[in-house]
Amino acid sequence: MIDADAPARQKFLLLPLAFVNFAVGAGAFLVIGMLSPLAQSLSMSKVQAGWVMSAYALGYALTSPVLIAITGGLRRRTVILTGLAIFVLASLLSAAALTPGYLYAARILAAIGSGMTTPVAAAIAVATSGEATRGKALSFVFAGMTVAQVVGVPAGAFIGYTFGPSTAFVVAAILCALVSLWVALEVPRDVHFQPQSLVTLWRTIISPRHIVAALLTVTIATSGYLGVTFMGPLAELRLGMGRDGVALMLTAGGIGAFVGNIIAGRLTDRLGASRALLMFLIAQALLLPAFTTIRYGLALGLTISFVWNLAGWGFTVPQQARLMAIDAKTQGVMLALNAAGIYLGTGLGSAIAGAVYENWGIEATGIVGGAIAALAIVHMLFSDWLSKREAV
């Protein structure tokens, strides 16, 4: 049994969960930093290489909510360990893929594994924290995903450029296997949580205030991934550098994402979820066009990458807090829908970015992304209005 009133014990419990997000996040997003070597290794165009991330994202979005509902009665630790085992297998299959089709299939399998870990980690954070510290708890667990941006994605880019993409996938598999051992040793068998089911999932999907709130995550993530998808080629273009330029830009962006996550947790607890989210969305709408259109050298480029990623990743904590505040009985499903929304937005953003890149060039990706961020502001305001109206 978890003692929810013991802060030291809670933080000790949340640490391996944060590393779960780190390992899975690094293994998922390393593709972004090595688009060029991945394209070369399998004789793909860079746009086709971008579809590798799209396959993962769409696989996650379509399977995660269903898997969370189906496994809703199982112990949380069992679900996480199963998901990690699937992710390890999929990473090894990705390393062995000899054709784009096999690689797409392996990444979809990886998404299935990831979809059984990230929402459950967030659910445990919620179950073991009080309402006043929920934002900090979510921020702590989700920090693993942002640290993956700081360390994992640049490291994946370095390994991919230096030793080849297959080596990067193998390293990701080893990392997840090690984290699995930590989870097995430290996460308790019994964590009190609200059981979920397919019925809960269905009722949530057909509820206007629930589904509109969850779909906001898709809108936000779609905006962000118009910039993220071709971040590697953009760094090559702007800085005139290959591996080292890509790694530096990704590192600066990752540090910004980490700082944004910390700030988001505190702003959510102090200002409320919707106000905090609005601040990040306004910043995203302004910064994303600048990221792709401004001509910059190394110093300015690293600064813009840092600030833009700070704003772009800051949405995760307040949005999760908004979704959990809607209905205590649907928190598990809403967290799964939120995670699915991130990856659905990732897939849509990557696909739209590819189309924009081919037709209007890389600079236009940020302009379109900024416009979608502005749309996300309208979406959030409508969602808040709808929630208040149905609550009356």
ABEGO torsion letter per residue (X at the ends): XBBAABAAAAAAAAAAAAAAAAAAAAAAAAAAAAAAAAAAAAGBBAAAAAAAAAAAAAAAAAAAAAAAAAAAABBAAAAAAAAAAAAAAAAAAAAABABAAAAAAAAAAAAAAAAAAAAAAAAAAAAABBAAAAAAAAAAAAAAAAAAAAAAAAAAAAAAAAAEAAAAAAAAAAAAAAAAAAAAAABBABBBBBBBBAAAAAAAAABAAAAAAAAAAAAAAAAAAAAAAAAAAAAAAAAGBBAAAAAAAAAAAAAAAAAAAAAAAAAAAAAEAAAAAAAAAAAAAAAAAAAAABBBBAAAAAAAAAAAAAAAAAAAAAAAAAAAAABAAAAAAAAAAAAAAAAAAAAAAAAAAAAAAAAAEAAAAAAAAAAAAAAAAAAAAAAAAAAAAAAX
